[in-house]
């Protein structure tokens, strides 16, 4: 079964609905906070005394900030997913990969500092992309950037849960295309209203299935 089919199947089979609702509530709060912060930042930075020019610049800045803010949403996914990550991985593996279940009990937000650091870095890189929205290519740059960041981060989290981050990165080097393709799909889905509130959990599930598929493939290929 393909990773995306297993991901959909996992929602019911691994009893993830409750976690997904909790995730959606947390995501909604963070999106609201981000929107307020961007609006305040735009209002603070853009000040022109000429009446009509001030209105025009604020209007343009608002559009750029709105578009940029929307395409920056994927940067928050890892932060939200980190809260539920180990519990989701544990439930999925108990249903699909029972022989691979880790003996340690899942913990709440095990990589808090790492997730905060990653989110700040991702937000900073997304802010650097904002000027390109004025040229009409900002969304393309943003999607490409977040696809790379999310593909790598979620795969390393899923694989690192068992192997540790260094070994996860080693496997990733051999399978960059499926990892980054997964990142692209996660990024695109995260831009779909309502659905994007659940994408942190779906992203974790997707990469768990991808990791186990690639691990089996790596074993056959002697990697």
RAGI-V769893 format. One record per residue. RES is the residue in three letters. PHI is phi as a letter, one per 20 degrees, with the letter a starting at -180 (* if undefined). PSI is psi in whole degrees, -180 to 180 (NA if undefined). BURIAL is + if it has 9 or more other ideal C-beta (glycine too) atoms within 8 Angstrom, else -. Layout:
RES_PHI_PSI_BURIAL ; RES_PHI_PSI_BURIAL
This chain:
UNK_*_136_- ; UNK_f_154_- ; UNK_g_-40_+ ; UNK_f_-32_- ; UNK_f_-42_- ; UNK_f_-35_+ ; UNK_f_-47_+ ; UNK_f_-44_- ; UNK_f_-32_+ ; UNK_f_-25_+ ; UNK_g_-44_+ ; UNK_e_-48_- ; UNK_f_-37_- ; UNK_e_9_+ ; UNK_l_61_- ; UNK_d_-1_+ ; UNK_g_-44_- ; UNK_f_-44_- ; UNK_f_-38_+ ; UNK_f_-37_+ ; UNK_f_-43_- ; UNK_f_-41_+ ; UNK_f_-43_+ ; UNK_f_-40_+ ; UNK_f_-44_- ; UNK_f_-42_+ ; UNK_f_-42_+ ; UNK_f_-41_+ ; UNK_f_-45_- ; UNK_f_-39_+ ; UNK_f_-42_+ ; UNK_f_-44_- ; UNK_f_-43_- ; UNK_f_-43_+ ; UNK_f_-43_+ ; UNK_f_-43_- ; UNK_f_-43_- ; UNK_f_-40_+ ; UNK_f_-43_+ ; UNK_f_-42_- ; UNK_f_-43_+ ; UNK_f_-43_+ ; UNK_f_-35_- ; UNK_f_-41_- ; UNK_f_-32_- ; UNK_d_102_+ ; UNK_c_111_- ; UNK_c_132_- ; UNK_f_-33_- ; UNK_f_123_- ; UNK_g_-62_- ; UNK_f_-34_- ; UNK_f_-38_- ; UNK_f_-43_+ ; UNK_f_-43_- ; UNK_f_-46_- ; UNK_f_-42_+ ; UNK_f_-37_+ ; UNK_f_-47_- ; UNK_f_-42_- ; UNK_f_-37_+ ; UNK_f_-41_+ ; UNK_f_-47_- ; UNK_f_-45_+ ; UNK_f_-38_+ ; UNK_f_-48_+ ; UNK_f_-46_+ ; UNK_f_-42_+ ; UNK_f_-41_+ ; UNK_f_-44_- ; UNK_f_-8_+ ; UNK_e_-10_+ ; UNK_g_-39_+ ; UNK_g_-26_+ ; UNK_f_-20_+ ; UNK_e_-10_+ ; UNK_f_-45_+ ; UNK_f_-40_+ ; UNK_f_-44_+ ; UNK_f_-44_+ ; UNK_f_-32_+ ; UNK_g_-30_+ ; UNK_f_-38_+ ; UNK_d_-2_+ ; UNK_g_-55_+ ; UNK_f_-37_+ ; UNK_f_-40_+ ; UNK_f_-47_+ ; UNK_g_-44_+ ; UNK_f_-45_+ ; UNK_f_-41_+ ; UNK_f_-44_+ ; UNK_f_-31_+ ; UNK_f_-29_- ; UNK_e_-38_+ ; UNK_d_-30_+ ; UNK_c_62_- ; UNK_g_-28_- ; UNK_f_-11_- ; UNK_d_1_- ; UNK_f_131_+ ; UNK_f_143_- ; UNK_f_-28_- ; UNK_f_144_- ; UNK_f_141_- ; UNK_f_142_- ; UNK_d_164_- ; UNK_e_120_- ; UNK_l_65_+ ; UNK_f_-27_- ; UNK_d_48_+ ; UNK_g_-51_- ; UNK_f_-44_- ; UNK_f_-43_- ; UNK_f_-40_+ ; UNK_f_-46_+ ; UNK_f_-44_- ; UNK_f_-44_+ ; UNK_f_-43_+ ; UNK_f_-41_- ; UNK_f_-44_- ; UNK_f_-41_+ ; UNK_f_-41_+ ; UNK_f_-46_- ; UNK_f_-37_+ ; UNK_f_-34_+ ; UNK_f_-37_+ ; UNK_f_-26_- ; UNK_f_-20_+ ; UNK_g_-44_+ ; UNK_g_-27_- ; UNK_f_-15_+ ; UNK_f_-29_+ ; UNK_f_-24_- ; UNK_e_-4_- ; UNK_n_1_- ; UNK_d_5_- ; UNK_g_-48_+ ; UNK_g_-38_+ ; UNK_f_-47_- ; UNK_f_-42_+ ; UNK_f_-44_+ ; UNK_f_-42_+ ; UNK_f_-44_- ; UNK_f_-50_+ ; UNK_f_-30_+ ; UNK_f_-43_+ ; UNK_f_-49_+ ; UNK_f_-47_+ ; UNK_f_-39_+ ; UNK_g_-49_+ ; UNK_f_-46_+ ; UNK_f_-46_+ ; UNK_f_-36_+ ; UNK_f_-44_+ ; UNK_f_-31_+ ; UNK_f_-44_+ ; UNK_f_-46_+ ; UNK_f_-38_+ ; UNK_f_-20_+ ; UNK_g_-33_+ ; UNK_d_-41_- ; UNK_e_-18_- ; UNK_n_153_- ; UNK_f_-42_- ; UNK_g_-46_- ; UNK_f_-35_+ ; UNK_f_-42_+ ; UNK_f_-35_+ ; UNK_f_-45_- ; UNK_f_-39_+ ; UNK_g_-36_+ ; UNK_f_-28_- ; UNK_e_-22_- ; UNK_c_51_+ ; UNK_f_-40_- ; UNK_f_-53_- ; UNK_f_-33_+ ; UNK_f_-48_+ ; UNK_f_-28_+ ; UNK_f_-40_+ ; UNK_f_-40_+ ; UNK_f_-37_+ ; UNK_f_-45_+ ; UNK_f_-42_+ ; UNK_f_-44_+ ; UNK_f_-45_+ ; UNK_f_-42_+ ; UNK_f_-32_+ ; UNK_f_-11_+ ; UNK_e_-1_+ ; UNK_e_120_- ; UNK_g_147_- ; UNK_m_-55_- ; UNK_g_-36_- ; UNK_f_-17_+ ; UNK_f_-21_+ ; UNK_d_-7_+ ; UNK_f_-29_+ ; UNK_g_-42_+ ; UNK_f_-44_+ ; UNK_f_-36_+ ; UNK_f_-42_+ ; UNK_f_-47_+ ; UNK_f_-45_+ ; UNK_g_-49_+ ; UNK_f_-25_+ ; UNK_f_-47_+ ; UNK_f_-39_+ ; UNK_f_-43_+ ; UNK_g_-49_+ ; UNK_f_-36_+ ; UNK_f_-43_+ ; UNK_f_-32_+ ; UNK_f_-43_+ ; UNK_f_-41_- ; UNK_f_-41_+ ; UNK_f_-37_+ ; UNK_f_-40_- ; UNK_f_-33_- ; UNK_e_-1_- ; UNK_m_32_- ; UNK_e_NA_-
